[in-house]
Amino acid sequence: MIGRYALFALLCLPLLQACEQNTELQIQAPENKYIVCRGSALYLDNGRKWKTNPETTEGIDKMIAQVNALPPQPDLESYHRLGNALMEDFIYIVNYCAEMGENHEMVHAYLNPMQELIVPLQVSGLEVCETQLVKLKEHLDRYHQYFE
């Protein structure tokens, strides 16, 4: 009986390892402008910014304002409050996402990493929150480089 379980576990091991692999695909984009995010390249629309719906830009601008309003030496509670507020904005943006076609793909290429940047601000310790805030600021700063 134990042999069957061991054999089953051994046969499932390659499947589990394949699921854990995280490969990033870098695609050359027009004007050589891109960031990599989970296999999707974010790039300009032939040198022009992508058009988005007003709710997306409104939500991102609100997130930028909240991040910029954080005090210079925030405590852990401030980071957690910020993370919760940012997640509400993220959900708002996703719920009102109405782009179609390539615009839609570009918005989602930008939005894909956001949740992974925000969640640690909601639940982590001070050191992790400080690191995540830097990464989140860098990501938010990219929005107006690619979208209008």
N, C-alpha and C positions, 0 to 999 in steps of 0.2 A: 504494500500500500504506500509506504513512504517512498519507494522507488518511483512510483507513478508521479507523485508530487514533485520529486526532484527532477524527473525527466521533463515534466510540464514546465517547471520553472526554468530549466536550462533551455528549452525551446523558445520560451518567451523573452529571454534575455536579449537577443539581437533586436527584437521588435522594440523593446523598451529603450535600448541604446539609440536606435534610429529616431525615436520620438524626441530624445533629448538633444540631438544635434541641432545647433543653431548656426546655419551658414548664412552669410550676408552676401547679397549679389550687388555688385557695383556696376551701374550702367552709365556709360558715357552719355551725357545729355547735351542738348544744344547750348552753345556759349560756354561749355565746360562748367556749368553751374549745377551742382547737385549736392544733396546730403543723402546718406544711406539710412534707410529706416526699414528694417525687416524685409529686405529684398526689393523694396520700392525706392526708386530714385525720385527725389523732388527736384524739379528743374523749372526754369522759366518757359513760357509759351513763346518760343521763337524770339527770345530777348524781352518779351513783355510779361508783366505780372498777370497771374491768373485772376479771373473775376470770380468772386464768391458772393454768396447771399449776405444780406446785411446782418443776419443773426450770427453768422460765423465771425465776422469781423467785430461785431459788438461784443460777443463773448470773449474773444481773444483780447480785445482792448481792455475789457473789464478785468481779465486775469492779470494783464500787465500792470494795471493800476493797483490792484491788490498786492501784487508782489512788491511794487515800488513803495507802497505805503507801510510795509513791514518796518518796524523800528530797527535801528542799526545793530543792536545787540538783542535779538528776540529770544525769549525764553521758550521752553518746550511747548507750553500751552499756546503761545502765539503761533508756532509752526503748525500745531495740530488744527487750530482754528483756521489758519490760512489754507491748509490742505483740504479741510472740509468745504470751505467756500470755493476753492478752485475746482473741486470735484463737482459741485453743483453747477458751476459754469460749464465744465466739460460736458456734463449730461445735457445741459441746455443746448449746447452747440450740436451735439450728436442728434438730439431729438429734432432739431430744425434743419438738419443737413438736407438740402434739396437739390444739390448740384447733380448733373447728369454728365455722362461721358468723361472726357479726359479731365475736365475741371473737378469732377467728383473724385476721380482717382488721385489727383494732386492734393485735394483737401484731406483725404484719408491717409495719404502718405505722410502728411504733416501731423495729423491727429493720432496716428497709430501709437507712437511712443509716449504720448501725453499721460495716459493712465499710469504707466510704469514710473513716470516722473512724479506724479502727484501722490499716489498711495503712500509711499514712504513718509511724506510730510504729515500724513494723517496718523500714522501708527508707530513711527520709529523714534529712536532716541535722538538727543541733541546733535551728536556728531553726524549721524546719517542725514538728518534734516538739513544741516548746514551744507553738506555735499550736494544733496538733491536740489537745494535752492539754486546753487550755482548752475547746475545742469539745466534746470527748468528755465532760468533766466536766459541762458544761451539759446534754448529752443524757442522760447517766446519771441526773442529778438529777431529770429529768422522769418517770422510770419510776414511782416511787411516788406521783406526782400522778395517774396514770391507771390504775394496776394494783394489784391485791392478790393 
